[in-house]
Amino acid sequence: MLVGLPGTGKSTVGRRVAALLDCNFVDTDILIRQTTGKSSAELLRTKGEEYFREQELSILQKALDIGGVVATGGGVVTTPKAREILKSAPTVWLDSSDQQLERRVRYGDRPLLATNPRKQLAALRAQRSSWYEEVARVKVMSNGSEAAIASEIAELVKGWSCE
């Protein structure tokens, strides 16, 4: 499981880690779209964050059942039940500098960062960092190249099961 703020590279790096470890790759955002017919951003805008988090929790369990390297949504840790699930799985916290995050999220469809990404990312970091730390077995900074970050994670987790 990969957790972290929006823009840390969970999906991009996760695909590479899965390839290096010869594991499945599961992206909870993709599962949400497949299950609900709407993107995470659409659900957040049309149904609200509470409804979205309920869907996300169900999808997290489904991703865990599928197994492999799982890229989660940045806010999955806001739900206590999700944190319990994440603590029971091999979980890596991807983090990055605020400047790097702001550059990465600038052009994405991220409703929770729509009005002032810098300020909103800082608020999310303040709110979520202790939860990421709570659920993760290891923290990896994702400021470098995708290949280097994926290699570092693969090396750190090579003894963990892909299931």
ZIVEN-V393484 format. One record per residue. N is the residue number from 1. PSI is psi in degrees with one decimal (999 if undefined). OMEGA is omega in whole degrees, -180 to 180 (none if undefined). NEAR is the number of other ideal C-beta (glycine too) atoms within 10 Angstrom. Layout:
N/PSI/OMEGA/NEAR, N/PSI/OMEGA/NEAR
This chain:
1/134.3/175/27, 2/126.3/178/24, 3/159.9/177/29, 4/169.6/180/27, 5/160.5/174/24, 6/135.2/177/19, 7/1.8/180/23, 8/-11.4/177/27, 9/22.4/-176/24, 10/-46.4/-178/28, 11/-48.1/-177/16, 12/-50.4/-179/16, 13/-37.5/-180/28, 14/-41.5/177/25, 15/-43.2/-179/17, 16/-41.3/179/20, 17/-44.9/179/26, 18/-41.6/179/20, 19/-42.8/180/13, 20/-35.4/-178/17, 21/-2.2/-177/19, 22/49.7/-179/8, 23/166.1/169/20, 24/153.6/169/14, 25/129.8/180/18, 26/129.1/177/23, 27/118.2/-177/21, 28/-29.1/176/24, 29/-39.1/178/17, 30/-41.8/178/16, 31/-37.5/178/19, 32/-45.3/179/22, 33/-43.6/-179/16, 34/-35.7/-177/10, 35/-42.1/-174/13, 36/-16.9/-175/17, 37/5.1/180/9, 38/151.1/176/16, 39/164.6/176/14, 40/-43.7/-180/24, 41/-43.0/179/16, 42/-43.2/179/16, 43/-43.4/179/22, 44/-44.1/-179/21, 45/-40.9/-172/14, 46/-30.7/-175/11, 47/-15.0/179/14, 48/164.4/-175/10, 49/-37.6/-179/14, 50/-47.8/178/8, 51/-45.0/-180/13, 52/-45.1/-179/24, 53/-33.5/175/19, 54/-45.4/178/14, 55/-43.0/-179/18, 56/-39.3/179/23, 57/-44.0/177/16, 58/-42.9/180/14, 59/-37.5/178/27, 60/-44.3/179/24, 61/-40.4/178/12, 62/-43.1/179/16, 63/-40.7/178/24, 64/-39.4/178/17, 65/-35.9/178/9, 66/-44.0/178/13, 67/167.5/-179/14, 68/-158.7/178/19, 69/123.5/-175/30, 70/122.9/173/29, 71/120.0/-179/26, 72/167.2/171/27, 73/151.6/-176/23, 74/-28.5/-177/24, 75/7.8/-177/22, 76/-30.5/-177/26, 77/-7.1/-179/25, 78/-15.5/-179/16, 79/121.7/-179/18, 80/-42.0/-180/10, 81/-38.9/178/12, 82/-39.7/178/23, 83/-38.1/177/18, 84/-43.3/178/10, 85/-46.6/-178/20, 86/-36.9/179/25, 87/-26.2/-179/13, 88/-6.5/-178/11, 89/156.4/174/16, 90/112.7/-173/17, 91/133.8/178/23, 92/132.7/177/25, 93/114.6/173/27, 94/130.6/178/24, 95/163.0/-178/20, 96/163.7/178/22, 97/154.7/179/11, 98/-40.0/-179/14, 99/-43.0/179/11, 100/-43.8/179/17, 101/-44.6/-179/27, 102/-41.8/178/17, 103/-41.7/-176/13, 104/-33.2/-176/18, 105/-5.6/-174/21, 106/-40.6/-172/11, 107/3.1/-179/7, 108/167.6/177/11, 109/91.6/-175/13, 110/92.0/-175/18, 111/-33.9/-178/15, 112/-7.4/-180/19, 113/17.1/-169/23, 114/-36.9/-171/12, 115/-41.8/-179/8, 116/83.6/-174/10, 117/-42.6/-178/21, 118/-50.5/-179/13, 119/-41.6/-178/10, 120/-38.2/176/17, 121/-40.7/178/23, 122/-41.7/179/14, 123/-42.0/178/13, 124/-40.8/178/18, 125/-46.0/-179/14, 126/-39.4/-179/9, 127/-42.1/-166/12, 128/-18.8/-174/20, 129/-43.3/-179/16, 130/-30.7/177/9, 131/-41.0/176/20, 132/-44.9/179/24, 133/-38.4/-180/13, 134/-40.1/-173/14, 135/-19.9/-171/22, 136/142.9/173/22, 137/-24.1/-178/14, 138/150.8/177/13, 139/135.2/180/15, 140/129.9/176/23, 141/133.6/-176/14, 142/44.7/179/28, 143/-15.2/-177/15, 144/-158.9/180/14, 145/152.0/179/10, 146/-42.2/-179/14, 147/-43.3/-179/11, 148/-41.0/180/13, 149/-45.6/179/22, 150/-42.2/179/24, 151/-42.0/179/16, 152/-46.3/180/18, 153/-45.3/-180/23, 154/-39.8/178/18, 155/-42.3/-179/9, 156/-34.1/-173/16, 157/8.7/-172/21, 158/-22.9/177/9, 159/-8.3/-180/6, 160/151.5/-179/16, 161/147.6/176/11, 162/-6.3/-176/13, 163/999/none/10
